[in-house]
């Protein structure tokens, strides 16, 4: 991984994804999560402030970019809910089938190599009928059918 991928790219993406209008969209979707949450494209943890600790028992954050994850270390330490990190691509989630209650994907599918494979993986680890509720391009949450 080159200098840009390790240092410049993650910081540019973090700045763009932390803009007020983007955060406002996150605030509409992320609080709907409940139980054990899989967050695909966790990056620097910009969704963490929007999870409701009364509804979420833990977040499993998955991201293939260690440099991007490193930017969120302080945010993870300050989180009000337990956070586990898995360094892996969305196309190959290192999780058991049917182990999460909610999957959150915010502004991520545009950056994965195979979006359809990624969504298939999310469906496997979610394990129940899924309803996709979203707002804006690339922003949504998958929750149990009827939830």
N, C-alpha and C positions, 0 to 999 in steps of 0.2 A: 504494500500500500504506500503510495507516494505522499509527499508533503501536503498536497492539496486535500487528499482524502482524509488525512489524519488531523489537519489543523484548520485549513480555510473552509472547506465544505461544511463540516459540522457546525461551525460557528455562524456561517451565513444562514444555514437552514434554521438553526435555533433562533436567530434574530427574526427571520421572516415568520416563523411559526409562533412567535411570542407576541406578534403585533396585536393591538387591541381588537380589531375586527375578527381575527382568527380566534383569539381567546374567548370572545363573546360566543362564537359558534361552539367551541368546546364546552362552554358553560351550559349550553342547551342540551347537550348529548351525554356527557360523561356522568352527571349525577344519576342517570337512569341505571347505571351499573349496580349489580348486587352480587353478594356471595363471593366466591372465588373468581377473580377477574383475570382474564388473559388480555394483556395489552400488546398488540402486534405493532412493531415500530416504536418501541418505548423511548428510544433516544435519550434526551436529557430530562425526561420526566415532566414535560410541560402539562400533562393532564393531572398530575398528582393533587394539586390544590382543589380540583373539582370533584374528586371522589368523596362520597358521603361516608364517614367512618361508622355511622349507625347502620349502613346498608352493606358495606363492603368488608369482608373478613380479611382478604389479602389480595395483592396484585402480583401477578407473574408477568414481568416485563420481558419481552423478547425483542432483540435487535442484533443484527450481525456486525454492527460497527462499534468496536470497543472504544474508539476515540469519541464517538457521539455519546455513548453511555457514560464515559468519564466526565463529560460536561455536567451530568446530572447527579454526581455523587453527593453533593451537599443537600440537594433537594430530596434525595432518597433518605438521607439520614434524618432530615427534619419531618418526614412524612408522618401523618397521624395513623397510618395503617401499615402493616407489614408489607414489604416489597421484596420479592425474589427476582433476581436477574438471570436470564439465560441468554448467552451469546449464540445466536443461531439465525439463519434466514427464515423468513415467513413460509417459504416453500417446504421446510423440513423442521417442523416444530418438535422440540425435544420433550414431549409431554405424553402422558398416557391418554388413551381415548376416554372421552366423557369425564374429564377431570375438572372442567371449569363450568361456571354458571353463566358467565357473561364474557363476551369477547368485544374489546374496544379497538377500533381501527380508525385512527385520525390522521388524515393527510399522509398516508403511507402507501396505498396501493399504486400510486403513480411512480414509486421508486423501487418496487420489487421487480425481479426479473420475470416472474410468471404469476400475474395476479390471480388467474383462475386456479392454479395449483395452491396458492396461498389461501384462497377462500375455501378450497377443499380441505386443507389442513385445519383451518379454523373450525369447519363443520365437524371434523373428526374429534377434536379435543373438546368441543362443546357437547356433542353427543345427543342432543335433544332436537326436536323441531326448532328451527330458528326463525325468528322474525327480525328483519333488518330495519332499523329505524335510523334515519340519517337526516342531516341538514348540511347543505353546502356540498361542494365537490370533494369527494374523498373522505368524508367524515361520517362516521356512523357507529352504531353499537348493535351487536347481535345478542338477543336475550332469549331465554326459553319461551317457547310458544305459549301465548297467553299471559306472559309476564310483563 
